Amino acid sequence: MTRPELLEKYMTSALSMRRDILELAHSGGGNGAHIAPALSIVEIMAVIYLHAMNHGPDGGDIFVLSTGPGALAYYAALQAAGLISREQLFEYEVDGGPLPGQPSKNLSLGIAYSGGSLGLGLSFACGLAFASRMRGDGARVFVLMGDGELDEGSVWESALFAGHHKLSNIIAVVDRNSMQSDGSTGQILDIDAESLWRSSGWHVKVCDGHDVGSLVDSFDEIPRGAPCVIIANTVKGKGVSFMENNNDWHHNRLSEEQLNDALRELDGLKC
């Protein structure tokens, strides 16, 4: 498949994932859902699952969703990659079902980590990467974090650990949409993320988190010899105008009318 054909495939999948996210959020009814954080990471998840990760017969690479509020995009990506069925996908938030509002570890579905408590996914991923290197099995560990998570001290302890041990089999991605549940990241704790990662011994790449070509290039050109972080600039709520950069949609209920309005907007987008 040529590069333009691949990019077209990933963009088409991302658009389908956005529709799934909205329909799943609506199906959750009165419980509400983390909608805007999921819409923020759609292209990232599409490229990780359809391009960057190796889904080998013996397990292959491992993915850790540290930013639990992105669960809807995670589930949509698992379905897009053929790791769960559409029937399983729409078990989202069914009582006793396998797909709760924030991910719960379920290796049979390819879910390696229970999300929810922010700031812990990187440490878990570092442990997986270190163990993989000791075993020599060649597995890489991908971990997706939110930029609000970078406020947590545990993130930087883990970053220093990975840098010290030169865990070149770990690839972190930061969803930098500049918003977190309590407001803008700049107002809550303004940090120079690139400098902090570099000083912790990581390679740092910055890209447009909604441009699948930019994401593909970032994952295809990972430097060797040290862990790497891709800082992906995104828009919270991307794809639905009344959700974009609107923190009311960090977690909210989606009415039938709002669902239909949002789906009509997506129908007007070109892949």
C-alpha positions as CSV (number, residue, x, y, z in Angstrom):
1,M,0.0,0.0,0.0
2,T,1.4,3.4,-0.9
3,R,1.9,6.2,1.7
4,P,-1.1,8.2,0.4
5,E,-3.3,5.1,0.6
6,L,-2.1,4.3,4.1
7,L,-2.8,7.9,5.3
8,E,-6.2,7.7,3.7
9,K,-6.9,4.5,5.6
10,Y,-5.9,5.9,8.9
11,M,-7.9,9.1,8.4
12,T,-11.0,7.1,7.5
13,S,-10.5,4.9,10.6
14,A,-10.1,8.0,12.7
15,L,-13.4,9.4,11.4
16,S,-15.2,6.2,12.1
17,M,-13.7,6.1,15.6
18,R,-15.1,9.6,16.3
19,R,-18.5,8.4,15.4
20,D,-18.2,5.4,17.6
21,I,-17.0,7.6,20.5
22,L,-20.1,9.8,20.2
23,E,-22.5,6.9,19.9
24,L,-20.9,5.1,22.8
25,A,-21.1,8.2,25.0
26,H,-24.8,8.6,24.1
27,S,-25.4,5.0,24.9
28,G,-24.0,5.5,28.4
29,G,-27.1,7.7,29.1
30,G,-27.3,9.4,32.5
31,N,-23.8,8.2,33.5
32,G,-22.2,10.6,31.1
33,A,-18.8,10.0,29.6
34,H,-15.4,11.6,29.1
35,I,-16.1,12.7,25.5
36,A,-13.7,15.6,24.8
37,P,-10.6,13.8,26.1
38,A,-11.3,10.9,23.8
39,L,-11.9,13.0,20.8
40,S,-8.5,14.7,21.5
41,I,-6.5,11.5,21.0
42,V,-8.3,9.8,18.1
43,E,-5.6,10.2,15.4
44,I,-2.9,9.2,17.9
45,M,-4.7,6.0,18.8
46,A,-5.5,5.2,15.2
47,V,-1.8,5.5,14.2
48,I,-0.6,3.6,17.3
49,Y,-2.9,0.7,16.7
50,L,-3.1,0.6,12.9
51,H,0.5,1.5,12.1
52,A,3.1,1.7,14.9
53,M,2.3,-1.3,17.2
54,N,3.2,-4.9,16.4
55,H,0.2,-7.1,17.3
56,G,2.2,-10.4,17.2
57,P,0.7,-13.9,17.8
58,D,2.7,-14.1,21.1
59,G,1.6,-10.7,22.4
60,G,3.9,-8.3,20.5
61,D,4.1,-4.7,21.7
62,I,2.2,-3.4,24.7
63,F,0.0,-0.3,25.1
64,V,-0.7,1.5,28.3
65,L,-3.4,4.2,28.4
66,S,-2.3,6.3,31.4
67,T,-4.9,9.0,30.7
68,G,-8.0,7.0,31.7
69,P,-10.4,9.7,30.4
70,G,-9.4,8.7,26.9
71,A,-11.1,5.3,27.3
72,L,-13.6,5.7,24.6
73,A,-10.9,6.3,22.0
74,Y,-9.0,3.3,23.4
75,Y,-12.0,1.0,22.9
76,A,-12.7,2.4,19.5
77,A,-9.1,1.7,18.5
78,L,-9.2,-1.8,19.8
79,Q,-12.3,-2.4,17.6
80,A,-10.7,-0.6,14.5
81,A,-7.6,-2.9,14.9
82,G,-9.8,-6.0,15.1
83,L,-8.9,-6.8,18.6
84,I,-12.5,-6.6,19.9
85,S,-15.8,-7.0,18.0
86,R,-18.4,-4.3,17.5
87,E,-20.6,-6.3,19.8
88,Q,-18.0,-6.1,22.5
89,L,-17.4,-2.4,21.8
90,F,-21.1,-1.6,22.5
91,E,-20.8,-3.3,25.9
92,Y,-19.4,0.0,27.0
93,E,-20.6,0.7,30.6
94,V,-22.9,-2.3,30.6
95,D,-23.2,-3.4,34.3
96,G,-20.6,-6.1,34.8
97,G,-19.3,-5.7,31.3
98,P,-15.6,-5.6,30.2
99,L,-15.5,-1.9,29.1
100,P,-16.1,0.4,32.1
101,G,-15.9,4.2,31.9
102,Q,-12.2,4.0,32.6
103,P,-10.2,1.0,31.4
104,S,-9.8,-2.1,33.6
105,K,-7.0,-4.6,33.0
106,N,-8.3,-7.4,30.7
107,L,-5.5,-9.2,28.9
108,S,-8.0,-11.2,26.8
109,L,-9.1,-7.9,25.2
110,G,-5.6,-6.5,24.9
111,I,-6.1,-4.1,27.9
112,A,-2.8,-4.2,29.9
113,Y,-3.5,-1.5,32.5
114,S,-6.3,-0.3,34.7
115,G,-6.5,3.5,34.2
116,G,-8.1,6.1,36.4
117,S,-5.5,7.4,38.8
118,L,-3.5,9.8,36.7
119,G,0.3,9.9,36.8
120,L,0.9,6.2,37.3
121,G,0.8,4.8,33.7
122,L,4.4,5.8,32.9
123,S,5.8,4.0,35.9
124,F,3.9,0.9,35.0
125,A,5.1,1.2,31.4
126,C,8.7,1.6,32.6
127,G,8.4,-1.6,34.6
128,L,7.1,-3.4,31.5
129,A,9.8,-2.0,29.3
130,F,12.6,-2.9,31.8
131,A,11.2,-6.5,32.2
132,S,11.0,-6.9,28.4
133,R,14.6,-5.8,28.0
134,M,15.6,-8.4,30.7
135,R,13.8,-11.1,28.9
136,G,15.1,-10.0,25.5
137,D,11.8,-10.5,23.8
138,G,12.0,-7.3,21.7
139,A,8.7,-5.9,22.8
140,R,8.1,-2.2,22.8
141,V,5.9,-0.4,25.3
142,F,3.7,2.5,24.2
143,V,2.2,4.8,26.8
144,L,-0.2,7.6,26.2
145,M,-0.5,10.4,28.7
146,G,-2.4,13.6,29.1
147,D,-0.5,16.9,29.5
148,G,-2.3,17.6,32.8
149,E,-0.7,14.4,34.1
150,L,2.7,16.0,33.8
151,D,1.8,17.9,37.1
152,E,2.3,14.6,38.9
153,G,5.7,14.0,40.6
154,S,5.5,10.3,39.8
155,V,5.8,11.1,36.1
156,W,9.2,12.7,36.5
157,E,10.5,9.9,38.9
158,S,9.6,7.4,36.1
159,A,11.0,9.6,33.4
160,L,14.3,9.8,35.3
161,F,14.3,6.0,35.8
162,A,13.8,5.4,32.1
163,G,16.4,7.9,31.1
164,H,19.0,6.5,33.6
165,H,18.4,3.0,32.3
166,K,18.2,4.1,28.7
167,L,15.0,2.2,28.1
168,S,14.9,2.7,24.3
169,N,12.0,0.2,24.1
170,I,9.5,2.7,25.7
171,I,7.7,5.3,23.6
172,A,5.6,7.8,25.5
173,V,3.1,10.1,23.8
174,V,1.8,13.2,25.5
175,D,-1.7,14.5,24.4
176,R,-1.0,18.2,24.6
177,N,-4.4,19.8,24.3
178,S,-3.5,22.4,26.9
179,M,-6.5,21.6,29.0
180,Q,-7.2,19.5,32.1
181,S,-10.3,18.9,34.2
182,D,-9.9,22.1,36.3
183,G,-8.9,24.5,33.5
184,S,-6.0,25.3,31.2
185,T,-2.7,23.6,31.9
186,G,-0.8,26.9,31.6
187,Q,-2.8,28.4,34.4
188,I,-2.7,25.4,36.7
189,L,1.0,24.6,36.4
190,D,3.0,26.1,33.5
191,I,5.9,23.9,32.7
192,D,8.5,23.6,29.9
193,A,7.7,20.0,29.0
194,E,10.3,19.6,26.3
195,S,13.1,20.8,28.6
196,L,12.0,18.5,31.4
197,W,11.9,15.4,29.2
198,R,15.3,16.2,27.6
199,S,16.9,16.8,31.0
200,S,15.5,13.4,32.1
201,G,17.4,11.7,29.3
202,W,14.7,11.3,26.7
203,H,14.6,12.0,23.0
204,V,11.8,14.5,22.3
205,K,9.7,14.9,19.2
206,V,6.9,17.4,18.7
207,C,4.1,16.9,16.1
208,D,0.6,17.8,15.1
209,G,-1.5,15.2,16.9
210,H,-4.4,15.4,14.4
211,D,-2.1,15.0,11.3
212,V,-1.8,11.3,10.6
213,G,1.2,11.9,8.3
214,S,3.0,13.8,11.0
215,L,2.2,11.1,13.5
216,V,3.4,8.3,11.2
217,D,6.7,10.1,10.6
218,S,7.2,10.6,14.3
219,F,6.7,6.9,15.1
220,D,8.7,5.7,12.1
221,E,11.7,7.9,13.0
222,I,12.2,7.0,16.7
223,P,15.9,7.6,17.6
224,R,17.8,4.8,19.3
225,G,19.7,4.6,22.5
226,A,17.3,6.3,24.9
227,P,13.5,6.5,25.6
228,C,11.5,8.7,23.3
229,V,8.5,11.0,24.0
230,I,6.3,12.3,21.2
231,I,4.5,15.5,22.3
232,A,1.4,15.7,20.1
233,N,-0.3,19.1,19.9
234,T,-4.1,18.5,19.9
235,V,-7.5,20.2,20.4
236,K,-9.6,18.9,23.2
237,G,-13.0,17.8,21.7
238,K,-11.6,17.8,18.2
239,G,-14.1,17.3,15.4
240,V,-17.2,18.6,17.2
241,S,-17.4,22.4,17.2
242,F,-19.4,22.8,20.4
243,M,-17.0,20.6,22.3
244,E,-13.7,21.9,21.0
245,N,-11.7,23.7,23.8
246,N,-14.8,23.6,25.9
247,N,-14.1,22.0,29.3
248,D,-17.8,21.4,29.9
249,W,-17.3,18.4,27.7
250,H,-14.4,16.9,29.8
251,H,-17.2,14.7,31.2
252,N,-20.8,15.2,30.3
253,R,-24.1,13.6,29.1
254,L,-24.8,13.7,25.4
255,S,-28.5,14.2,24.5
256,E,-30.1,12.7,21.3
257,E,-30.2,16.2,19.7
258,Q,-26.6,16.9,20.6
259,L,-25.6,13.5,19.2
260,N,-27.3,14.1,15.9
261,D,-25.8,17.6,15.6
262,A,-22.3,16.2,16.3
263,L,-22.7,13.3,13.8
264,R,-23.9,15.8,11.1
265,E,-20.7,17.8,11.7
266,L,-18.6,14.6,11.2
267,D,-20.6,13.7,8.1
268,G,-19.4,17.0,6.7
269,L,-15.7,16.3,7.3
270,K,-13.5,15.0,4.5
271,C,-11.0,12.2,5.2
